[in-house]
Structure formats: structure tokens, C-alpha cells
Amino acid sequence: MVVSFIISKVRAYLKYREMVRELSSLDDRALSDIGVSRSDILRLAKTTAISA
């Protein structure tokens, strides 16, 4: 039970880091095209990783 909880947290963190890395690699115009500002990246990645 505890192991599955830890594994789920690690997976969420890895998903968070991947999303931050991918969104950070986009230029401002590409971010604007998808409706995301650079200041939204961390928040968006966190809420997405938690909900998955």
C-alpha cells in the first residue's frame, strides 16, 4: 500500500518535470498559440500531474 503511494507520487513528479521541460522549450509565440503564458507553465504542469 505504501509502496504504491510512493510510486504514484514519483510518477506524478516525473510527469510534472516532463511537462515543464516540454513547455519551457516552446517559444512565446507557440505558447500563445495554445493559450499558455510562460508564467503559467509551473502551475499548469502541477495541476496536470496531480490530476493524472
Summary of the structure (lengths in Angstrom):
residues: 52
radius of gyration: 13.0
end to end distance: 18.7
largest distance: 44.4
contacts: 112
relative contact order: 0.17
helix: 85%
strand: 0%
